[in-house]
Amino acid sequence: MSGIVLHHYPPSPVSEKVRVCLGVKGLDWHSVIIPRVPPKPKLMPLTGGFRLTPVMQIGADIYCDSVCIIRELENRFPKPTLFPDGDADAAWAIGRRTDQQMFPVILAIVFSDGVQNMPEGFLEDRAQLYFGGNITIDSLRAQLADKLAEAHTHFAWIEAALQKQSFLGGDAPGAADAFAYYVTWFLLGRYKDGPAFLAAYPNLMRWQAAVKAIGHGHPFELTEDAALSLARASEPLPSVGINQNDPSGFEADEMISVRPENDKNITTGRLIGLSADRVSVLRHDPDVGPVAVHFPRAGYVITRVKA
Ligand SMILES: N[C@@H](CCC(=O)N[C@@H](CS)C(=O)NCC(=O)O)C(=O)O
């Protein structure tokens, strides 16, 4: 077994991005289904506060955010690569575009359809997380035409990119496909007019069927309690050093807190790793003992905790 534990839930689009990468690599992994809204009492001992989905665990190392997860998958399981054309930067640029420009637009479109069969508190929670609190279904409906127009701009670009090649990185699938697929999957599956909207893009529809056919590798169900036991029985990997050129001036072993730019929940711990791509803290949890929690550097706010 690979040792990978993915904490996720099936309808999570960002988790779908990671599941496709697991499929491209053909990995086996443990699947832990977590709640769709807080509280997430059995995830918190691992992340120390971070509540977004997905989270990847390998032993006592916890990887928060799909960007951090996918980088770690490529580090630990390099073959087959997620960057078949050798241009990882180009793939990550597509990822930034789909995460930062497309995902918010698709969210607004999907939510304008209303939310049926959702857990209690779902709409209030997501309104706060994604729209800063001040939205209603009616206000989203009022913007729908603009959001659909913006979505066309992005999907037309994917359609054009797929004109002469099977996948976004060439003949073989990779991370760029996962990055563009998850927003397509979200629109197709959760917006009632999504299939009609995307029917205008034949290359994209052919491609999305091919990415879907890749699957998710080999998931095996695991309970949240079993995942906590795995962390308890493991030691985090050794720290990886501090980038002295980081503009923050943070030093090894300082107590810091880390949170996503769009969320108030913080994770506090001792700084054990800082690079251009990643910030890592070590925390001691009463339930599971020492855990290293890793985040992307970009898009996260790091604060020094006063002693
Ligand atoms: N930047 C994060 C975004 C993750 C995200 O927004 N995930 C959604 C689910 S698709 C989420 O966390 N929703 C709230 C929740 O699951 O509690 C990443 O790439 O992992």
The ligand as a Gaussian input file, in Angstrom:
#p B3LYP/6-31G(d) Opt

LIG

0 1
 N       -7.431000      25.891000      -1.629000
 C       -8.123000      24.712000      -1.173000
 C       -9.621000      24.875000      -1.401000
 C      -10.398000      23.711000      -0.854000
 C      -11.904000      23.933000      -0.827000
 O      -12.411000      25.052000      -0.921000
 N      -12.596000      22.820000      -0.652000
 C      -14.009000      22.860000      -0.413000
 C      -14.655000      21.541000      -0.804000
 S      -14.534000      21.258000      -2.534000
 C      -14.221000      23.015000       1.075000
 O      -13.277000      22.953000       1.820000
 N      -15.454000      23.218000       1.527000
 C      -15.693000      23.355000       2.935000
 C      -15.519000      22.092000       3.722000
 O      -15.348000      20.988000       3.161000
 O      -15.592000      22.173000       4.952000
 C       -7.570000      23.482000      -1.882000
 O       -7.084000      23.607000      -3.028000
 O       -7.570000      22.386000      -1.319000

